[in-house]
Structures are given as C-alpha cells and as structure tokens.
C-alpha cells in the first residue's frame, strides 16, 4: 500500500477521533485491523501521521485558527478540518515530505471526501499558510516551489 493510501487512512482516523470522540490509539488500532494488507512501511507511516497530528493538535489548531479567520474551526466541515490538520502537521513537522506533495494529497482528499468546494478551500488555506511561512522566513520562491526544491 502506498503512502497515499496510508495518508487517506490517517485522515479517516483523525475524522473518526474528531467526530466520534474515540481515543486516537483505539481508532488507529481499528483501522490497522481492518487493513491487514498494509505493508510494514505503510503501517509505520500511518501511525506516525496519526500520532504526530494528535500530539501537535493544539499547535496545529492554533495555526489553522490564525490563517482561516473567515472560517473558525467549529464552522469548518469536519472533513476539511481534519484534512487540514493532517496537512499542517506534515508542513510543520515532516520536512521529509515535499510541500507540493502535502498540498496535492490534501486537495485530493478534500475532493474525494469533502463538499464541492472543499478542494479549493483546502488549497486556499494551505496556500495562505505556506506563503506566510515563506514570508516570515524571508524566502522568495515561485508559487508551488518549496525552499527545499530550489537549486543553490
């Protein structure tokens, strides 16, 4: 199973935790049991994403609250909120994942699980966050290219 599939399952765990008020460990255990075909690498990636997003949820929610002023977390669709949590976790804490991959995967999840405009909404929020972080870091890049993708 690919990282894309593991990421999708991570989103489903976060969604279940958010809506069902189920402890993340329990939700993760259930998803892993339902997906026995997952490779060891995919299982590890899935567990890292879920654990990381949950452990850093307070900071992630602060970032989302700051950059989605028009849409407070409680007003966001739960699908969008949890897709964004997963993506912001990757952006802030997983430097091994290219920015473009994180954004693309989040938008695809939003299109698949969200409402008609979810893909645009998720892309817009993530774009705002990425641009602001780049401005704060004093990095000038072209749209869509992360600092790690620039040639020296």
C-alpha positions in Angstrom: 0.0 0.0 0.0 1.3 3.4 -0.9 1.9 6.5 1.2 -1.2 8.0 -0.4 -3.4 5.2 0.9 -1.8 5.4 4.3 -2.4 9.2 4.3 -6.1 8.5 3.4 -6.4 6.1 6.3 -4.7 8.6 8.6 -7.3 11.2 7.6 -10.1 8.6 8.4 -8.6 8.0 11.8 -8.5 11.8 12.6 -12.0 12.2 11.3 -13.2 9.3 13.5 -11.5 10.8 16.5 -12.9 14.3 15.8 -16.5 13.2 15.3 -16.7 10.0 17.4 -14.7 11.3 20.3 -12.8 8.0 20.1 -9.3 7.9 21.5 -6.8 8.1 18.6 -5.0 4.9 19.7 -8.3 3.0 19.5 -9.2 4.4 16.2 -5.8 3.7 14.8 -5.9 0.1 16.1 -9.2 -0.4 14.4 -8.1 1.0 11.0 -5.0 -1.2 11.1 -7.0 -4.3 11.9 -9.4 -3.5 9.0 -6.4 -3.1 6.6 -4.2 -6.1 7.2 -2.8 -5.8 3.7 -0.8 -2.7 4.6 2.9 -3.1 4.3 5.1 -2.5 7.4 6.3 0.8 5.9 2.7 2.0 5.2 1.6 0.9 8.7 4.5 2.9 10.2 3.8 6.0 8.1 0.1 5.8 9.0 0.9 5.5 12.7 3.5 8.4 12.6 1.0 10.7 10.8 -1.9 10.0 13.3 0.3 10.2 16.4 2.1 13.3 15.2 -1.1 15.1 14.2 -2.7 14.2 17.6 0.3 15.1 19.7 0.6 18.5 18.0 -3.1 19.2 17.6 -3.1 22.2 19.8 -0.4 23.9 17.8 -1.9 22.8 14.5 -5.3 24.2 15.5 -3.7 27.5 16.5 -2.2 27.8 13.0 -5.5 26.9 11.4 -7.4 29.4 13.6 -4.9 32.1 12.7 -4.9 31.6 9.0 -8.6 30.7 8.4 -10.1 33.7 10.1 -13.2 33.7 7.9 -13.8 30.0 8.9 -13.3 29.2 12.6 -12.5 25.5 13.2 -16.0 24.9 14.6 -17.6 26.2 11.4 -15.5 24.1 9.1 -16.8 20.9 7.7 -15.3 18.1 9.8 -13.7 16.6 6.6 -12.0 19.8 5.7 -10.9 20.4 9.3 -9.2 17.0 9.6 -7.6 17.1 6.1 -6.1 20.5 7.1 -4.9 19.2 10.4 -3.1 16.3 8.7 -1.6 18.6 6.0 -0.5 21.2 8.6 1.1 18.5 10.6 3.1 17.5 7.5 4.0 21.1 6.7 5.2 21.9 10.2 6.8 18.6 11.4 7.6 16.4 8.4 10.4 18.1 6.4 10.9 14.8 4.6 7.6 15.3 2.7 7.8 17.9 -0.1 5.4 20.8 0.3 3.8 20.1 -3.1 3.1 16.5 -2.2 1.4 17.6 1.1 -0.8 20.2 -0.7 -1.7 17.9 -3.6 -2.6 15.0 -1.3 -4.7 17.2 0.9 -6.6 18.7 -2.1 -7.2 15.2 -3.5 -8.6 14.0 -0.1 -10.8 17.1 0.0 -12.2 16.4 -3.5 -12.9 12.8 -2.6 -14.4 13.2 0.9 -15.4 16.8 1.1 -18.1 19.0 -0.4 -18.0 20.6 -3.9 -15.7 23.5 -2.9 -13.6 21.6 -0.4 -10.6 21.2 -2.7 -10.5 24.9 -3.4 -11.0 25.7 0.3 -8.2 23.4 1.5 -5.9 24.6 -1.3 -6.6 28.2 -0.3 -5.9 27.8 3.4 -2.8 25.8 2.8 -1.6 28.3 0.2 -2.1 31.2 2.7 -0.2 29.3 5.4 2.7 28.4 3.1 3.0 31.9 1.7 3.0 33.4 5.1 5.6 31.0 6.4 7.8 31.7 3.4 7.4 35.5 4.0 8.3 35.1 7.7 11.4 33.1 6.7 12.4 35.7 4.1 12.3 33.2 1.3 11.3 34.3 -2.1 10.1 31.4 -4.3 7.9 30.9 -7.2 4.4 29.6 -6.5 4.3 25.9 -5.8 8.1 25.5 -5.2 9.3 24.9 -1.7 12.6 26.2 -0.4 13.9 22.7 -0.4 13.3 22.5 -4.1 15.4 25.5 -5.1 18.8 24.9 -6.6 21.7 26.6 -4.9 
